[in-house]
Amino acid sequence: MNTQDFKHCLLYAIFLLIFAVALLTSAESREAEEIAEILQHAEILFVAEQYHESYQLYRKVLDVDPLNQQALARVLDMAVRYRELAEGARQAGDTEHVNIYQRAFQQIVRYLLTVLTAQFERDVKKYTTLSAKEKEQQRAEASVILLRMIDALQYIKTIYEQFQQEEAETAQTIKRLQRAIETYQQERSAYTQ
């Protein structure tokens, strides 16, 4: 291969790289726009108290972005609302609606715990596969992974605090979660200094 051919191949490779980056950026931008539209529609349904439909849309967002702050907050709000509706139905003696609202509440809590635990486990796996040398070389990435782990644990802790079942067992779980959060925060501080 002569120098001229090499230059053409190099230019072609650079062109392909630029084109690939542009496509990736465009796809990420479209995905962000789609998520924003879904969130907007879900919020309208939530405000209109169409919780089931709103919940389905928020799940779509959380399936793509498990730590989306807006979706998590609203789904937690829905769980609280279903718990309140179940209590209101219980006080009114309406056992049919107590069961419906209680099932919806339990479904939401189970879903949130499943999504957040899966995200935490993915991040733990990613973080633990980085060697000490890689963590030092990729401080920003290690810090971001730790931050996602901390966020997931804080949401899980919030769920346990708001929706306690067995008080003694829940208190122990909350303490363990808090210790884990503090441990990861300490470890993260080493990367952010």
N, C-alpha and C positions, 0 to 999 in steps of 0.2 A: 504494500500500500504506500503510495507516495504522499508527500506532505499535503498536496492539494486535496486528495481524497480524504485524508485524515481530518482536515479542517472542515470539509463538508459533513463528514460523519459527526464531528463534534458539534457543529452548528445545528444539525438535525436533532441530535440528542438533547441539546439545550432547548430547542423549540418544543420537543415533546415534553420535556420536564415542565416548562412554563405552561403549556397547554393543560397538562395533568393538574398542576396546582390551580389553574383558573377553574377547571371543572370541579375540583374538590371544594374550592371556596364557594362556587356557585351553588353546589348541592347543599353545603352547610347553611348558606344564606336562605335557600328555599325551605330547608327544614326548620330553621328558626322562625321564618314567616308563618309556616304552617302551625307550629306550636303556639305562636302568638295568637293566631286566628282561633285555634281550638280553645285556648285559655279564655279569650274574649267571649266566645259563644258559651262556654261552660259557666262563666261568671254570670251571664245574662240568665241562664237557666237556674243557677243557684239562687240569685236574688228573687227570681220568680217562684222559689221554693219547689222547683221541679228537680228534686234531689237525685232521683234515679238516673235521669238523663244527664244531669250535670256530672254525677259520679262516673258514668261511662266515659265521658269526655276527659275528665281529669285522669282517669286510668290510662287513657291513650297517651297522655303527656308523661305520666310517671313510668309507663312501659319504655319510653324512649329516654327520659331524663328522670331517674328515680329520686333525685334530690332537688327537683324543681320546687322552689320555695312557695310559690303561689299555689300550685296544685296540692302540695302537702298540707299547707295551712287550711285550704278549703275542704279537703277530705277530712282533716281532723275536725273542722267545724261541723261537717255533716255527721260525723260520729257523735259529737256532743248533741247535735239537734235530734238525732234518732233516739239517743238515750233519754232526752227530755220528753220526746213524744211518747216513748214507751212508758215513762213515769206518769205522764198525764193520762194516758189510756188506762193505766193500772188504777189510778185514783178514781177514774170514771167507771171502773168495773168492766171495761171493754177488753176482755181477754184476747179476742181475735186480733185486735190492733196491737196489743202488748206484744204478742208473738211476732207479728209482722215487723214492728219497729225493732224489737230485740234482735231478730235475725239479721236485719239490715245493719244494725250497729255492730254485731259480731262479725259479719262479713267484711265490713270496712276495716275493723281493727285487725282481723286476720290478714287481710290484703296488705295493709300498711306494714305490719310486722314482717310479712314475707318479702315484700319489695325492699324494705330497708335492710333486712338481714342479708338478702342476696347481694345487694350493693356493697354492704360492708365486707362480706366474704370475698367478693371479687377484688376489692381494693386491698384487703389483707393479703390475698394471694399475690397480687401484683407487687405490693410493697415488700413482701418477704422474699420474692424471687430476685429482687435487686440485691446485689452483693454490697458489702460495706463500701467498697471502692466505688461502685456505681452510684450509690446513694450520695457519696461525697461529690462525685463528678456531676450528678444530675440533681443538685440540691433543690432546684425549683420544682422539678417533677415529684421528688420525694415529699416535699412540703405540701404540694397540692393533693397528693394521694392521702397523706395523713389528715389533711383538712377535711376531705370527703369522708374519711373513716370517722372522724370526730363528729361531723354533722350527722351522719347516719346514727351514731350512738346517742347523740343528744335527742334526735327525734324519737328513737326507740324509748329512751328514758322518759320523755314527755308522755308518750302513750301509756307507759306503765304508771306514771304519776296521775294522769287524768282518769284512767280507766282501771283502777285497782280491782283485783278479784280477791285473792287470798291475801289479807293485809300483811301478815308476817312474811310470807313468801315474796310478795311484791316489794316489801321494804328491803329485803335482802338483795333482790334483783336490782333495785334502784341503786343501792350502795355499790354493788359490783360494777354496774354501768358507770357510775360516777368515778370510781377508781380507774376504770379503763380509760375514760375520757381524760382524766388528769394525767395518766401515764402517757397517752398519745400527745397531749398538749405539751408536756415536757419534752418529749422526743422531737416534736415539731419545732419547738423554740430553738433547738440546736441548728436547724436548717434556716431559720429566718434571721439569725443574728449575723 
